[in-house]
Amino acid sequence: MKTVLIVCDGMGDRPTKALNGLTPLQAADAYTFNKIASLGECGIMDVIAPGQPPGSDTAHLAIFGYDPYTQYSGRGAYEALGAGLDLKPGEVAFRCNFATVSDEGIIIDRRAGRITTEEARILAEALKDIKLEDAESIFVSTTEHRGVLVLRGDKLSRMVSDVDVHEVGVKIGKPKPLDGSIEAEHTAKVLEEFITKARKILEEHPLNKERIAKGLRPANAVLPRGAGTLPNVKPISGIWNIKAAAIAGGALYKGIAKALGFDLINVPGATGTVNTNLKAKIQYTIDALKKYDLVFLHIKATDTVSHDKNPVKKKEVIEWISHEITPLVDLIESQGYYLALTADHTTPSEIGEHRGDPVPLAIMGPNVRRDWIEKFDELSCARGSICRIKGVDLMKILMNYLDKVPLFGE
């Protein structure tokens, strides 16, 4: 028995004015999404807890069956692993944004006008020359404005505050220790040194001068957040006695999967953006089912357009995803495999930030108790037979269908 878990990032939404009071899922003509719902059982899922907005990192931990309240060690470590860095014990990693900051230090744009991936790589190369007094820094770019910073040295701690506080119009802050330890205080000072030196290099970089000349926003600052260290968790293969693979474009999702023992399958053109090669990701998922028991497929585009506050585009992206996954769903139906379709969090496309609303869930496969739901959206799925569950419940439900859950009691 095999199963595919499809997570469309940030797909959950709220009623929108642009779509006449409908969510993008309700408004979408998404035949294959609806087919999954009609062939299976449906419900809604509080990924962390009712009303609790999830981060993408804690959300995926929960969806994979790991309690984020006890097994979360910071986002930066997952970003580093997903970017291909060899993170070691004692090192601290950060998720970073290239951003636009005014001369007065006011954050104008957290994504530097969504600087391109190639431009970010050029700027990241310049940051390799940074020398710190009491630590070593490693900086790499990932996709678009995103990057990863790793601090290597003695007496480092992940207990430092975020410099990126998800706000614009505020002054760039100084990292602060979050506890009274010498290590946290030392790490905050090292991080501040990196930020200051990085800003000076970026301000003077020819690429940013070219962007300004073209009327574009310069990527003249680095905003770190999510300090993290290597997680100490049991691999998913050991918990359920399965072979698991992950297909994703974004570094974070690759990193979480890698940390939990998934094999990573790299797909050409999988960018973690709206222009990702989704057709190839679907084909690689189909191929992976020949070897693996569980295949995780992550699709980022729904979240990207949500953060851009574009509900109409989100509807179109949902329709595109639904169309592209059709060959995969047809194969799963014909082979008697299982498939779960859901989201990792709600990102209302008129707000542009994560919220704690539950997300829709549908599971299709042999012997699933099919209910009466025929459309995949937030309200339709809420009437389904799965009812309302938490994120940590999902993996056990899937593993139960694969006969991997042992008897509790006699």
N, C-alpha and C positions, 0 to 999 in steps of 0.2 A: 504494500500500500504506500502511496506517495501523496504529498500535498504541496500546493503552492500557496504562499502567503503574499498577496499584493497589497502594499501600503501606498496609497496616493497621499502624499504629504499635504497636510493642511486642507484636505478636501471638504471637511465639514464647514458649514456656513450658517448664516442667518438670513431671514427675508431681506431682500434688497429692493430699493426704489427703482434701480435701473432695469430690473427684471419683473416689474409689476407685483412686487410683494412676494416673489418666489425666491428660494435659494437657487444658486447655480445648478445644483443637482436636480431640483424639481423642474427647472426650466429646460434642462438639457434633453436632447433627443439621443439618449444613450442606450441603444438597443441591447448591446451585450451586457452592460451593467444590469439592466432590467432582467435579462435572461438568467443571470446568476441568481438574482433575488427570487425569480419565479421557480427556479429548479431547486432552491435550497430553503434553508431556515434563516430568519433575519432577526435582528435585534439592534440595540444601541449599546455603546460601550463608553463608560467613564474611564479614560485611559489611565489616569492616576486616581482620582476620586471625584465625586460629584462637585462641580463648581471650581475645581482646581485646574487652572491653565497649565498644561504640560510644556516643558521644553522638549525639543525634538529628541534630545539625548535620553532624558528620563522616560519619555513616552515609549521609545523603542525598547529600552530595558524592560519596561512593564509588559509590552506586547510579546516579548520573547520569554516572559515568565519569571523575570528577576525583579524582586522587590526594590524599587528605586530608593525607598526610604532607608534601606540598610546596605545596598550594594552599589550605590552611586559614588564615584570618586572624582567627579568633575569632568566637564565636557572636553577640555583641552586634550586630555589623553587620547580620547577617541579620534579627535581631529588629527592628531599626530600619527596615530596608527594608520588611519585611512589615507593619509598623505604619503605613506610609505616610509615614515621615519622609524628608526629602531629605538623606541623609547625604553629607557632603563630605569630600574628602581632608584628613587631619590631625585629624578629629574622632574621638572614641573613644566607642563605644556599649556598653551593658551590658544583659544580660537581668536583670530584677529580680523578686523576689517580695515582695509584702506579707506580713509575718510577724507572729507574736505573740511578744513578748519580755518577760520579767519585769522588775521594777524593778531587779533586780541584773544585768540584761543577759544573762540566760540565754535561749536560743532555745527556746520552748515548742512552737511550731507553725510550720513553714516556709511554710504556705499560709493561715494565719490562719483556720482552720476552713473553708477553701475559700470565702472571701468571694465574694459575687456580683459579676458583671461591672459591674452598675450601681453598687454600693457602691464598687467600686474606682475607677470613673470620678469619683465625687464626691471621693474622697480625692486622686486624681491632680490634680484641679483645684486643690486647696489647695496642692500642692507647686509649682505654677507660680510662686508668689510668692517662692521661695527665691532669694536673691542671694548669689553667691559672690565672694570677694575677687579671684581671679585667673582666673576662667573663667565661662562661661555654662552653665547647666544647662537641659535640656529633658527633661521627664518626661511620658510618656503611659502609660495603662493599655491592655491588650489584651483578654485573656479571663480571667475569674475573678481569681485572685490575681496574675496575671502583668502585668508592665509593662516599659517600656524607658526607660533613661536615656541621654541623649547629653550628653557634655561637649564644649564648643566653646571654643577659645582657642589660645594659643601653647604650644609645648613640651609636648605631650601624647603619651602612649605607651600602647599596649595591654598593656605588660609590667607589669601589677599583679595582685596575688593576688585570688582570689575571697573575698568576704565570706560568701557563701552556700556553705558547705562540705557541703551535703546531710546535715547532722546536726542532731539536736535534743538538748537537755540539755547543750549546750556554750555557752560565753560568746561573744557576738557579737564577732568579731575586727576588728582594724584592717587596712585594706588596706595591703599592703606592696609595695615595688618588687621586681620579679623579675630585674632586672639592675642594673648600676651606673650607669645613665645618669641625667643630671639630669632628663630628661623623665619617666622612670618614677617617680622620687622626687617630682617635682612633681605628677604625676597622682594618686599615692597620697594626698597631702595634700589635694588638691582633692576627691577622692572621700570621704575621711573627713569633710571639712567638710559635704558634702552629706548624708551619712548622719546626722550629728549634728543638723543643722538639720531634716531630714525627721522624725526621731524626735520632736523637740519639738513640731512642728506636729501630727503624728498623735496623740500622747498627749493633746493638748488638743482634738482635733476632736470636735464634737458627735456625729457618726455613731458614733465609737468608744465614746463614753460611753453611747449608746443600746444598742450591742451588749453592753456590760458589764451594763447594767441588765436585758437580756433573757437573761443567762446565756451569751452568745456570746463567743468570743475576739476581742479587738480587733486590728485591723490597725495596730499601733502602731510598726512599723519597716519599713524597706526593706532588702532583702538583695541586693546586686548580685553578678553573676558573669559570666564569659565575655566579658571585655573584647575588643572587636573593632574592626577598621578595614575600610574598603572593600576587597574582594578584587579582585585584578587577574588576571582569567581571561578566556579566549576564550569567547564565548557558544556555547551548544550548537548553535544554528542554523548558526553558521559552521563548526563542527567536522564536522557531519553533513549539512549542506545540507538542513535540514528546518525546518518551522514547528512550534513547540512551545508548548503551553499548560499551565497548572497550575491545579488546582482544590483549594483547601484552606481550612480555617477558622483554623488557628493562624498567628500572625504569623511564627514561625520558618520554617515551610515555604513560606509565601508569599515570605519574604525570600530564602531560598536560591534558589528558582526565579527570582525577579526578578534576583538577582545573576548567574545563569547564562544569562539571556537568554530565559527563558520569558515568554510573555504571561500575565498574571494574569487569571483570570475570577472575578469576585466573585459569590457565590451568596447570595441573601437567606436568612438563617437558618442559614448555615454558621458555627457558633460555635466549632468546635474542641473541643467537649465531647461528653458522651454525649447531650445533648439537641439535637444538630445536626440540621439539615434534610437528612438523607441522601437522601431521595427527590428533592429538588431538585438535589442535587449529582450524582446519577446522570443526571437529565434534562439538566443542563447539559453533562455529559460526552458524552452522546449527541449533543447539538446541536453541540458543539465538533468532533466528528469530521467534520463537513461542511467544515470550514475548515483543520484542523490535521492534521499527519502523526503527531505524538506528543502524547498527552494524559496528563498525570500527575494521578492522583486520590489524594489523601491522606485517610485516615480515622484520627482520633485516638482514638476511644472505647476501643479495645482497650487502649491504653496507660494511659488514665485509670483504668480499673477495676483494672488490674494494680498501679499505684502505690497504689491503695486496698486492696490485698491481698484481692481478692474474686474468687476463681477461679470460683465459681458464676455471678456476674454476668458475668464475662468469657465464659463459655460462652454465655450468653444473648445477649450483644452480638455474638459471632461468628455465631450463628444469625440474628440480625437483619440483619447486614451481608450475609450470604449470600443471604438472601431479597430484600433491596432491590436487589442488583446484577443480579438475574435478567434484567430487560429489557435491560440493557446487554450481558450475555453472550449473550443470544439474538440481538441485533443483530450483534454481532461474528461470531458463528458464521454467520449468514445472509449477511453481506457479505464474508466471507473476510478479515477483518482479524485482527490478532494481539492477544493480551492476555497480560500477565504479572501474576501475583498473588504477593505476597511481603510481608515485614515488614522494618522497618529495624533491628530488634534484638530480642533476647529480653528480656522483662521478666517473670521468674518471679512469679506472682501470690501466692505465699506468702512472697516476699522483699520485693517492692515496689520493686526497683531493677534497673537494667540489668545484664545479664551477657553474657559472651562466647560463649554457645552459638550455633551456626549456626541460621539461620531457614529455613523451608520455602519452596520456589519452584516455581511451575508456569507453563509457557508453552504456550498453545494458539494454533492458527492453521493456515492451509493449508501443507502440505508439512512440518509439524513431525513429527519422528520419534516418533510416539506410543509410549509404553512401556506397561507392564502395571499402572501405579499407578492405583487407583480412589478413593483417599481422600486429601484434602489435610490432612496433619498432619506433625509433625516427623519421626516415624519412617517413615511410609509414603513420604514424598518422598525420604528418604535412600536408598531402594532404586531411585530413578529413573535414567533414562539421562543426565541432565545431570551426575550425580554431585555433586561438591563443588567449588564455585567461590568466588571472592572477589567482593565487591561491585563492584569496578571492572570486572569482566568482563561484567556484565549488560548494560550499554548497548550494548557492541559486539555481543553475541549478538543483541539486538533489532534493531540497525541492519543486521546481516548478513541478517536475514530481509527487511528493507526494501530490500535491495540497495544499501546506502549505504557499505559498507566497501570501500575500494580494495584491489586486489591487492598483496600484499607480495612483491616480487621480480619476476621475468620469467616 
